[in-house]
């Protein structure tokens, strides 16, 4: 029996149906292409061989469409690119206590269930910014389980007492013979200090299959030891990570909240800034002038986590209050390289409501801007991985030649984004890689 890494010809679809990877023709769809401010009139979109094959006006079936194609009458519904979460943690949904007292097999099974959840919410791609997702990605790509495309970062790389250091306080320092904590042993986090360790870590993670590198360069909301105002890693350490990633023709993304850490990261050559809630005008202008992407999140701060230590709740409040300044500065300076992500950790119930992010952002952005952030913008951001991109081709857009990840939505999210918060009812069709995973309109 020969083995194969390719996706099977058929696989279970959402709702328990089975769909082959045959041609699919949507007729009568109002198309949001991932770049525009509005939808089209009635349009045909043909999908074949995992790509957008053709786009045309009207609702009729052209004569050159394959005879066995699945024809879906959109009936005026909205066709959009599949959503992209640019800041996901699909393997980190168990509570920290649960994760620390279970093994990697449990984490993998949990992560697989979360991957299915992502796809059911319309996310056909995620950039995982911390967690041991390498095997989960392979399983999804091979058709062993359902889930989105994954751009893996592997473990978050942190300094000692940084955002990714969850070593128990009772554990002695590694300087005197202490051991790495379970989250590091399982490949979700990695603590390093100094340029040699940084180089070794980045090269190891890239060798495992990371499409980009994730560093923690400031304090974080979910970590106890590091206030949001502190800067983590020296310029030399960050620069070493950037150089090692550049040698692999990819880039570094950085968790960072405060202006000092953002400036240090940007000046070292990182390409995406995750969070940036406490940015100031001068630092945001530096990001804009340097061509750096802003990858912010809203829901994770709006949904105040329960059961947290008061010091952690204080940090979540500080980060939430910074959102107004961040987005007002972005609008004022004309900053357009803005992505869309969630950063939801240890909260599967919150992750199930991930599409509330589309509604939360309407405080600062128009629905069209938000949809572009979740589709075309994020597609451009993920393309920074260059040759390390595991899915070559255009993502986040509906155009000839693009990868065939599309959603048919009952309603118009450009008029009312809240239709996305009821995905069971309003995501009528979900297509990933040309394969129909959900179809409420027929076979």
Secondary structure, DSSP 8 states (H G I E B T S, - for coil): -----S--SEEE-TTS-EEES--EEEEEEEE--SSSSS--SEEEEEEETTEEEEEEESSS--TTS-TT-EEEE-TT-EEEE-EEEEEE-TT--S-HHHHHTS-HHHHHHHHHHHHHHHHHTTEEEEEE-SS--HHHHHHHHTTSS---EEEE--SEEE-TTSTT----TTS--GGGT----HHHHTTSEEE--SHHHHHHHHHHHHHHT-SSEEEE-B--TT-SS--TT-B-S-HHHHHHHHHHHHHTT--EEEEEEEHHHHHHHHHHT-SEEEEEEE--HHHHHHHHHTT-EEE--SHHHHS--SS--HHHHHHHHHHHHHHHHHHHHHHHHT---B-------S-HHHHTTTTHHHHHGGGTS-HHHHHHIIIIIHHHHHGGGGGG-SS-S--S--STTSB--EEEESS-TTT-GGGGG-HHHHEEEEEETTEEEEETT--
